């Protein structure tokens, strides 16, 4: 049990004993004591005054006295500041923790809780390589999975690959028209990069073909359109010239975007891509063979990237196998009255009473939309694993989609419904702005990883501390630092926030970065290597009795909080909680190790003022190294033994 949990339990017992009131540990609020006051932890006593019928200060004094008398091994002393009870925790509590945990590689991890969770992340399209946006998604999904495992959950890491649809046909058609038989082998390119090049090529031709159509529409010439599309483009042109649209940048932008999309759909090359999609759906052998071949190139490329990133999955789902699944569920919903049909035979659900709107779930021609597939896939996942929770790691652009999905599943009475959770995260931009797949301005994950490793090599060599490393050791070190810098930078920000990724800033060894923490770990390991294995083994049976100095206690206290931090990260589904903690721990150790008074290191290990202090600080150093290593492991980051 953590110190905070012990305090909460003791405070609840105090309220029950003093005021004969049923009170639980969960009802007690405990915070870290502010630096200007004496103590380590503070109990907020205002909620107790309704039982005590005393002023907050008197209530705090009464409870503090009871705690000091009944839990002397925990509470060494207390002071009261208004309605806050500041507790000084007994040294033996801290030293007992250090003794038991300094060599333990599993501090803070919880036993199995019987709950099963699926975390779906990555979800790439097979028409292009993974890019910077995928990196944040993959790192979040992997890290959250590892954090939940440590909190006692059985976790299934899932990946739903978007391997069919018009966007896939775009790269297939461009390859068919312009590749002249190019393959990854003949070009020397990774398969996902090769296929991505043809997607960009398609979009370039599409842009060239659609721009004259857009220009004609803006000039009032609608000769490229007919039928329903003619009616729609005419309305959009009229809307574009209304004052309320002209004076509203957002509204005019949306109208122009729709004109652009309708115009793109009237091009020759888009018509060819749609024919190819129809052929794929009809099972055309030639189209299916090309699809399988190009997808195999992409999968091989993805696998190489995932391996280098340290990302893995327990279950792969493919859209080509799931895109028709939701149709049966929609039919069931129609019979139950959850859905309704419109005159054109399209199927909808009315969510206006839930504060949303009507949502299409099946087109009039019987074809699926995205939500249809997600309904069917959600049922398939539950049938496969019967998990308690299904977490979708998807950017915040899809917030509305997942609200709708959960509501639909609840109205259908699906057993998976209440467990659906959307881990929504903000988009990643580079310092020069947002990336666009269609224009080929997306930064490939492979290219970015290579840049990070190269930058790590340059920075490390400038420090000049790697002369005794072999070539193989250097390659591994640069990979560890480069990937660690990138992962930490993308995970240290709260997932809900948008962010700008700056490669140069991410690798600064003196900043709020992964390399700073990696260097701190290597520094501690260097200190520990100064001592013999006999010195380290002697720590197992040693019990220290000297009083703790302020920074000794502070560093032990932060280490002891790791279990609570891990639990909070699990509740919040936020690796940033651990990233911030790891930085604080590393920063505190560096301050501890470097602190000087009268020209001498206050907390020296080798030159400690007594044998007791030397052993205590060895234990604290060992404990801190282990905690840093564990915390970074939950972020998917390795820490080197030396740098």
FIPA-127481 format. One record per residue (C-alpha): z, x, y; residue in three letters. Coordinates in steps of 0.2 Angstrom, whole numbers, plus 5000, padded with zeros to 4 digits. Layout:
# FIPA-127481
     zz     xx     yy   code
      Z      X      Y    ALA
...
This chain:
# FIPA-127481
     zz     xx     yy   code
   5000   5000   5000    UNK
   4995   5007   5017    UNK
   5008   5010   5031    UNK
   5002   4995   5041    UNK
   5003   4984   5026    UNK
   5021   4990   5023    UNK
   5025   4986   5041    UNK
   5018   4969   5040    UNK
   5027   4965   5024    UNK
   5043   4971   5031    UNK
   5041   4962   5047    UNK
   5038   4945   5038    UNK
   5053   4948   5028    UNK
   5063   4951   5044    UNK
   5057   4934   5051    UNK
   5062   4925   5035    UNK
   5079   4933   5034    UNK
   5084   4932   5052    UNK
   5076   4915   5056    UNK
   5074   4907   5039    UNK
   5056   4903   5043    UNK
   5042   4905   5030    UNK
   5031   4919   5037    UNK
   5018   4930   5029    UNK
   5012   4947   5031    UNK
   4995   4941   5037    UNK
   5003   4932   5051    UNK
   5010   4949   5058    UNK
   5000   4958   5071    UNK
   5002   4977   5071    UNK
   4992   4989   5082    UNK
   4993   5008   5085    UNK
   5006   5012   5098    UNK
   4998   5017   5115    UNK
   4999   5035   5119    UNK
   5011   5033   5134    UNK
   5025   5026   5123    UNK
   5035   5033   5109    UNK
   5031   5028   5091    UNK
   5016   5026   5079    UNK
   5014   5008   5077    UNK
   5018   4992   5087    UNK
   5022   4975   5081    UNK
   5018   4961   5093    UNK
   5033   4949   5093    UNK
   5028   4935   5104    UNK
   5023   4924   5089    UNK
   5041   4926   5083    UNK
   5049   4919   5099    UNK
   5047   4901   5094    UNK
   5058   4904   5079    UNK
   5071   4916   5088    UNK
   5072   4905   5103    UNK
   5075   4921   5112    UNK
   5066   4931   5125    UNK
   5053   4943   5118    UNK
   5063   4958   5122    UNK
   5078   4951   5113    UNK
   5068   4946   5098    UNK
   5060   4963   5097    UNK
   5077   4972   5098    UNK
   5084   4960   5084    UNK
   5069   4963   5073    UNK
   5069   4982   5076    UNK
   5087   4983   5071    UNK
   5084   4974   5055    UNK
   5070   4984   5050    UNK
   5079   5001   5054    UNK
   5094   4995   5043    UNK
   5084   4987   5029    UNK
   5069   4999   5028    UNK
   5076   5016   5033    UNK
   5063   5025   5022    UNK
   5049   5017   5033    UNK
   5057   5015   5050    UNK
   5065   5030   5058    UNK
   5068   5022   5075    UNK
   5061   5010   5087    UNK
   5060   5006   5106    UNK
   5055   4990   5115    UNK
   5043   4988   5129    UNK
   5043   4969   5135    UNK
   5037   4959   5120    UNK
   5031   4974   5110    UNK
   5041   4983   5096    UNK
   5036   5001   5095    UNK
   5041   5009   5078    UNK
   5043   5027   5074    UNK
   5038   5030   5055    UNK
   5049   5041   5045    UNK
   5042   5058   5041    UNK
   5045   5056   5023    UNK
   5032   5041   5023    UNK
   5019   5053   5030    UNK
   5023   5068   5019    UNK
   5024   5058   5003    UNK
   5006   5051   5007    UNK
   5000   5069   5010    UNK
   5007   5075   4994    UNK
   5000   5061   4984    UNK
   4983   5060   4992    UNK
   4977   5078   4998    UNK
   4968   5081   4982    UNK
   4963   5063   4978    UNK
   4944   5059   4979    UNK
   4947   5040   4978    UNK
   4959   5037   4993    UNK
   4957   5020   5000    UNK
   4946   5013   4986    UNK
   4951   4996   4978    UNK
   4950   4990   4960    UNK
   4938   4977   4954    UNK
   4940   4960   4962    UNK
   4929   4950   4951    UNK
   4917   4946   4965    UNK
   4898   4949   4963    UNK
   4887   4953   4978    UNK
   4868   4956   4980    UNK
   4862   4966   4995    UNK
   4844   4965   4998    UNK
   4836   4978   5009    UNK
   4821   4988   5013    UNK
   4808   4974   5009    UNK
   4793   4985   5014    UNK
   4775   4979   5015    UNK
   4762   4988   5003    UNK
   4750   4990   5017    UNK
   4758   5005   5026    UNK
   4772   5018   5024    UNK
   4790   5016   5028    UNK
   4793   5019   5046    UNK
   4808   5021   5058    UNK
   4813   5002   5058    UNK
   4814   5003   5039    UNK
   4825   5018   5040    UNK
   4839   5008   5049    UNK
   4837   4994   5037    UNK
   4838   5006   5022    UNK
   4852   5016   5028    UNK
   4862   5000   5032    UNK
   4858   4991   5016    UNK
   4863   5007   5006    UNK
   4879   5010   5016    UNK
   4885   4992   5015    UNK
   4882   4992   4997    UNK
   4893   5007   4994    UNK
   4906   5001   5006    UNK
   4907   4984   4996    UNK
   4908   4994   4980    UNK
   4923   5004   4986    UNK
   4931   4987   4991    UNK
   4931   4981   4973    UNK
   4914   4971   4973    UNK
   4901   4972   4959    UNK
   4885   4976   4969    UNK
   4867   4973   4965    UNK
   4855   4983   4977    UNK
   4839   4973   4978    UNK
   4822   4976   4986    UNK
   4809   4962   4988    UNK
   4793   4970   4990    UNK
   4780   4961   5001    UNK
   4765   4965   4990    UNK
   4753   4951   4994    UNK
   4746   4941   5008    UNK
   4733   4943   5022    UNK
   4741   4960   5029    UNK
   4738   4968   5011    UNK
   4720   4961   5011    UNK
   4717   4970   5028    UNK
   4720   4987   5021    UNK
   4711   4983   5005    UNK
   4696   4977   5014    UNK
   4695   4992   5026    UNK
   4696   5004   5010    UNK
   4682   4994   5002    UNK
   4671   4995   5017    UNK
   4675   5013   5024    UNK
   4684   5024   5011    UNK
   4669   5029   5001    UNK
   4681   5031   4986    UNK
   4695   5041   4994    UNK
   4711   5042   4984    UNK
   4727   5051   4987    UNK
   4721   5065   4975    UNK
   4704   5068   4984    UNK
   4712   5067   5001    UNK
   4729   5076   4998    UNK
   4738   5062   5006    UNK
   4753   5052   5000    UNK
   4747   5035   4994    UNK
   4757   5025   5006    UNK
   4750   5035   5021    UNK
   4732   5033   5015    UNK
   4733   5015   5013    UNK
   4742   5014   5030    UNK
   4727   5023   5038    UNK
   4715   5009   5032    UNK
   4727   4996   5039    UNK
   4726   5004   5056    UNK
   4707   5006   5054    UNK
   4706   4987   5051    UNK
   4716   4983   5066    UNK
   4705   4994   5077    UNK
   4690   4985   5071    UNK
   4698   4968   5073    UNK
   4703   4973   5091    UNK
   4685   4978   5095    UNK
   4679   4962   5088    UNK
   4692   4950   5096    UNK
   4692   4957   5114    UNK
   4675   4949   5119    UNK
   4681   4933   5112    UNK
   4697   4933   5122    UNK
   4687   4938   5138    UNK
   4676   4923   5135    UNK
   4691   4911   5133    UNK
   4699   4918   5148    UNK
   4683   4914   5158    UNK
   4682   4896   5151    UNK
   4669   4899   5138    UNK
   4675   4892   5121    UNK
   4658   4893   5111    UNK
   4667   4904   5098    UNK
   4677   4889   5092    UNK
   4675   4872   5084    UNK
   4685   4857   5077    UNK
   4704   4858   5079    UNK
   4703   4876   5085    UNK
   4692   4871   5099    UNK
   4704   4858   5104    UNK
   4719   4870   5103    UNK
   4710   4884   5113    UNK
   4705   4872   5127    UNK
   4723   4866   5129    UNK
   4729   4884   5129    UNK
   4717   4888   5143    UNK
   4722   4873   5153    UNK
   4741   4878   5151    UNK
   4737   4895   5156    UNK
   4732   4889   5173    UNK
   4747   4878   5176    UNK
   4758   4884   5190    UNK
   4774   4883   5180    UNK
   4766   4894   5167    UNK
   4758   4906   5179    UNK
   4774   4909   5188    UNK
   4784   4912   5171    UNK
   4780   4929   5163    UNK
   4788   4924   5147    UNK
   4778   4907   5145    UNK
   4762   4915   5151    UNK
   4764   4929   5138    UNK
   4767   4917   5124    UNK
   4751   4907   5129    UNK
   4741   4923   5130    UNK
   4748   4929   5113    UNK
   4742   4913   5105    UNK
   4725   4914   5113    UNK
   4724   4932   5106    UNK
   4729   4926   5089    UNK
   4717   4912   5088    UNK
   4703   4924   5094    UNK
   4707   4937   5081    UNK
   4705   4923   5068    UNK
   4687   4920   5074    UNK
   4681   4937   5070    UNK
   4670   4942   5056    UNK
   4681   4955   5049    UNK
   4696   4943   5048    UNK
   4685   4930   5040    UNK
   4681   4943   5026    UNK
   4700   4947   5024    UNK
   4703   4928   5022    UNK
   4690   4927   5009    UNK
   4698   4942   5000    UNK
   4715   4933   5000    UNK
   4707   4917   4993    UNK
   4699   4928   4979    UNK
   4716   4936   4975    UNK
   4724   4919   4974    UNK
   4710   4913   4962    UNK
   4713   4929   4951    UNK
   4697   4937   4955    UNK
   4697   4952   4943    UNK
   4688   4965   4955    UNK
   4700   4960   4969    UNK
   4715   4960   4958    UNK
   4710   4977   4951    UNK
   4709   4985   4968    UNK
   4725   4977   4973    UNK
   4734   4985   4958    UNK
   4726   5002   4961    UNK
   4731   5003   4980    UNK
   4748   4996   4977    UNK
   4751   5009   4964    UNK
   4747   5022   4977    UNK
   4759   5015   4989    UNK
   4773   5013   4976    UNK
   4772   5031   4972    UNK
   4773   5035   4990    UNK
   4788   5024   4993    UNK
   4797   5031   4978    UNK
   4795   5049   4985    UNK
   4802   5043   5001    UNK
   4817   5034   4994    UNK
   4821   5049   4983    UNK
   4821   5060   4998    UNK
   4832   5048   5008    UNK
   4844   5046   4994    UNK
   4841   5027   4993    UNK
   4841   5017   4977    UNK
   4840   5000   4970    UNK
   4846   4990   4955    UNK
   4833   4976   4955    UNK
   4815   4975   4962    UNK
   4807   4958   4966    UNK
   4789   4956   4971    UNK
   4782   4943   4982    UNK
   4767   4942   4971    UNK
   4778   4935   4957    UNK
   4789   4924   4969    UNK
   4778   4917   4982    UNK
   4775   4901   4972    UNK
   4793   4898   4966    UNK
   4799   4887   4980    UNK
   4786   4873   4977    UNK
   4796   4866   4962    UNK
   4812   4866   4973    UNK
   4803   4857   4987    UNK
   4797   4843   4974    UNK
   4815   4841   4969    UNK
   4820   4840   4987    UNK
   4807   4826   4990    UNK
   4814   4816   4976    UNK
   4832   4818   4983    UNK
   4827   4814   5000    UNK
   4831   4831   5008    UNK
   4813   4833   5013    UNK
   4800   4821   5019    UNK
   4781   4820   5020    UNK
   4770   4818   5035    UNK
   4753   4808   5035    UNK
   4744   4824   5032    UNK
   4754   4827   5016    UNK
   4764   4842   5024    UNK
   4782   4842   5019    UNK
   4796   4845   5031    UNK
   4815   4845   5033    UNK
   4823   4837   5049    UNK
   4837   4849   5055    UNK
   4839   4841   5072    UNK
   4857   4834   5068    UNK
   4862   4852   5064    UNK
   4856   4858   5081    UNK
   4839   4865   5075    UNK
   4822   4856   5074    UNK
   4810   4850   5060    UNK
   4804   4864   5049    UNK
   4788   4864   5038    UNK
   4792   4869   5020    UNK
   4775   4865   5012    UNK
   4758   4864   5021    UNK
   4747   4848   5019    UNK
   4735   4858   5007    UNK
   4750   4861   4996    UNK
   4751   4880   5000    UNK
   4768   4888   5003    UNK
   4775   4895   5019    UNK
   4788   4910   5020    UNK
   4803   4898   5019    UNK
   4796   4890   5003    UNK
   4796   4907   4995    UNK
   4813   4912   5001    UNK
   4820   4895   4994    UNK
   4813   4899   4977    UNK
   4818   4917   4977    UNK
   4835   4913   4982    UNK
   4836   4902   4966    UNK
   4829   4915   4955    UNK
   4841   4928   4961    UNK
   4856   4917   4958    UNK
   4849   4913   4941    UNK
   4847   4931   4937    UNK
   4865   4937   4943    UNK
   4876   4922   4948    UNK
   4883   4932   4962    UNK
   4896   4925   4974    UNK
   4887   4932   4989    UNK
   4868   4936   4994    UNK
   4867   4947   5009    UNK
   4850   4949   5017    UNK
   4848   4965   5028    UNK
   4834   4959   5040    UNK
   4831   4962   5059    UNK
   4838   4950   5072    UNK
   4820   4943   5074    UNK
   4824   4932   5059    UNK
   4840   4925   5064    UNK
   4833   4907   5065    UNK
   4824   4909   5049    UNK
   4840   4913   5039    UNK
   4850   4899   5048    UNK
   4837   4887   5042    UNK
   4836   4895   5024    UNK
   4855   4893   5022    UNK
   4855   4875   5029    UNK
   4841   4870   5017    UNK
   4850   4877   5002    UNK
   4866   4868   5006    UNK
   4857   4852   5008    UNK
   4848   4854   4991    UNK
   4866   4857   4984    UNK
   4860   4874   4977    UNK
   4875   4884   4970    UNK
   4870   4900   4980    UNK
   4869   4891   4997    UNK
   4887   4895   5004    UNK
   4885   4913   4998    UNK
   4869   4917   5009    UNK
   4873   4929   5023    UNK
   4861   4937   5035    UNK
   4866   4955   5040    UNK
   4856   4954   5057    UNK
   4853   4971   5065    UNK
   4845   4976   5082    UNK
   4828   4984   5082    UNK
   4826   5003   5084    UNK
   4815   5010   5098    UNK
   4811   5028   5102    UNK
   4814   5035   5120    UNK
   4796   5031   5125    UNK
   4797   5013   5119    UNK
   4794   5001   5105    UNK
   4782   5005   5091    UNK
   4768   4994   5085    UNK
   4761   4994   5067    UNK
   4744   4986   5073    UNK
   4741   5000   5085    UNK
   4746   5014   5074    UNK
   4760   5019   5085    UNK
   4774   5017   5072    UNK
   4783   5033   5067    UNK
   4782   5036   5049    UNK
   4798   5039   5040    UNK
   4791   5054   5031    UNK
   4785   5062   5047    UNK
   4802   5059   5056    UNK
   4812   5066   5041    UNK
   4801   5082   5042    UNK
   4804   5083   5061    UNK
   4823   5081   5058    UNK
   4823   5095   5045    UNK
   4813   5106   5056    UNK
   4824   5103   5071    UNK
   4840   5106   5060    UNK
   4832   5123   5054    UNK
   4829   5128   5072    UNK
   4846   5123   5078    UNK
   4855   5132   5064    UNK
   4845   5148   5065    UNK
   4849   5148   5084    UNK
   4868   5148   5080    UNK
   4865   5164   5069    UNK
   4877   5160   5055    UNK
   4866   5159   5040    UNK
   4861   5177   5037    UNK
   4869   5177   5020    UNK
   4861   5161   5013    UNK
   4847   5162   5000    UNK
   4830   5153   5004    UNK
   4835   5139   4992    UNK
   4852   5137   5000    UNK
   4844   5136   5017    UNK
   4831   5123   5012    UNK
   4845   5112   5005    UNK
   4856   5115   5021    UNK
   4842   5110   5033    UNK
   4839   5095   5023    UNK
   4857   5090   5022    UNK
   4859   5092   5041    UNK
   4843   5084   5046    UNK
   4845   5069   5035    UNK
   4863   5068   5040    UNK
   4859   5068   5058    UNK
   4847   5054   5057    UNK
   4858   5043   5046    UNK
   4873   5045   5056    UNK
   4864   5042   5072    UNK
   4856   5026   5065    UNK
   4873   5020   5058    UNK
   4885   5024   5071    UNK
   4879   5010   5082    UNK
   4885   4992   5078    UNK
   4872   4984   5067    UNK
   4870   4969   5079    UNK
   4865   4980   5094    UNK
   4847   4987   5098    UNK
   4846   5005   5099    UNK
   4836   5020   5105    UNK
   4834   5034   5092    UNK
   4833   5051   5100    UNK
   4830   5065   5087    UNK
   4836   5079   5099    UNK
   4852   5071   5103    UNK
   4856   5066   5085    UNK
   4857   5084   5080    UNK
   4868   5091   5094    UNK
   4882   5100   5085    UNK
   4894   5097   5099    UNK
   4891   5078   5101    UNK
   4895   5062   5093    UNK
   4884   5066   5078    UNK
   4883   5069   5060    UNK
   4881   5088   5061    UNK
   4897   5089   5071    UNK
   4906   5081   5057    UNK
   4897   5091   5044    UNK
   4902   5107   5053    UNK
   4920   5101   5054    UNK
   4920   5099   5036    UNK
   4912   5116   5033    UNK
   4925   5124   5044    UNK
   4939   5116   5034    UNK
   4932   5122   5018    UNK
   4931   5139   5025    UNK
   4949   5139   5030    UNK
   4954   5133   5012    UNK
   4943   5147   5004    UNK
   4954   5160   5013    UNK
   4968   5155   5000    UNK
   4968   5159   4982    UNK
   4967   5146   4968    UNK
   4986   5149   4965    UNK
   4990   5145   4982    UNK
   4981   5128   4981    UNK
   4988   5124   4964    UNK
   5006   5127   4970    UNK
   5003   5113   4982    UNK
   5004   5100   4968    UNK
   5022   5102   4965    UNK
   5028   5106   4982    UNK
   5038   5094   4993    UNK
   5040   5098   5011    UNK
   5056   5095   5021    UNK
   5052   5102   5038    UNK
   5051   5090   5053    UNK
   5033   5085   5057    UNK
   5026   5091   5074    UNK
   5016   5079   5084    UNK
   4998   5083   5079    UNK
   5003   5086   5061    UNK
   5009   5068   5061    UNK
   4994   5062   5071    UNK
   4981   5069   5059    UNK
   4991   5063   5043    UNK
   4991   5046   5052    UNK
   4973   5045   5054    UNK
   4969   5051   5036    UNK
   4981   5037   5030    UNK
   4971   5024   5040    UNK
   4956   5027   5029    UNK
   4959   5013   5017    UNK
   4961   5000   5031    UNK
   4945   5007   5039    UNK
   4936   5005   5023    UNK
   4942   4987   5021    UNK
   4937   4983   5039    UNK
   4920   4990   5037    UNK
   4918   4979   5021    UNK
   4924   4963   5031    UNK
   4912   4967   5045    UNK
   4898   4973   5035    UNK
   4897   4987   5048    UNK
   4895   5006   5043    UNK
   4898   5010   5061    UNK
   4917   5007   5058    UNK
   4917   5022   5046    UNK
   4905   5032   5057    UNK
   4917   5031   5072    UNK
   4932   5034   5061    UNK
   4924   5050   5053    UNK
   4920   5057   5070    UNK
   4938   5053   5076    UNK
   4945   5062   5061    UNK
   4934   5077   5063    UNK
   4938   5078   5082    UNK
   4956   5077   5079    UNK
   4956   5091   5066    UNK
   4947   5102   5078    UNK
   4959   5099   5091    UNK
   4973   5102   5079    UNK
   4966   5118   5073    UNK
   4961   5125   5090    UNK
   4977   5120   5100    UNK
   4986   5135   5108    UNK
   5002   5138   5117    UNK
   5007   5154   5125    UNK
   4991   5162   5118    UNK
   4995   5157   5100    UNK
   4988   5144   5088    UNK
   5001   5131   5087    UNK
   4995   5124   5070    UNK
   4989   5140   5062    UNK
   4988   5139   5043    UNK
   4988   5158   5039    UNK
   5001   5162   5052    UNK
   5012   5147   5050    UNK
   5030   5149   5056    UNK
   5036   5146   5038    UNK
   5031   5144   5021    UNK
   5034   5126   5021    UNK
   5023   5124   5036    UNK
   5009   5134   5028    UNK
   5009   5123   5013    UNK
   5010   5107   5023    UNK
   4995   5112   5034    UNK
   4985   5117   5018    UNK
   4988   5100   5011    UNK
   4983   5092   5028    UNK
   4967   5102   5028    UNK
   4963   5098   5010    UNK
   4966   5080   5013    UNK
   4956   5079   5029    UNK
   4941   5088   5020    UNK
   4942   5075   5006    UNK
   4943   5060   5018    UNK
   4928   5067   5029    UNK
   4918   5069   5013    UNK
   4922   5052   5007    UNK
   4919   5043   5023    UNK
   4902   5052   5025    UNK
   4897   5048   5007    UNK
   4899   5029   5011    UNK
   4886   5032   5025    UNK
   4874   5041   5012    UNK
   4877   5058   5020    UNK
   4881   5074   5011    UNK
   4893   5087   5019    UNK
   4890   5106   5016    UNK
   4903   5118   5010    UNK
   4897   5130   5023    UNK
   4886   5130   5038    UNK
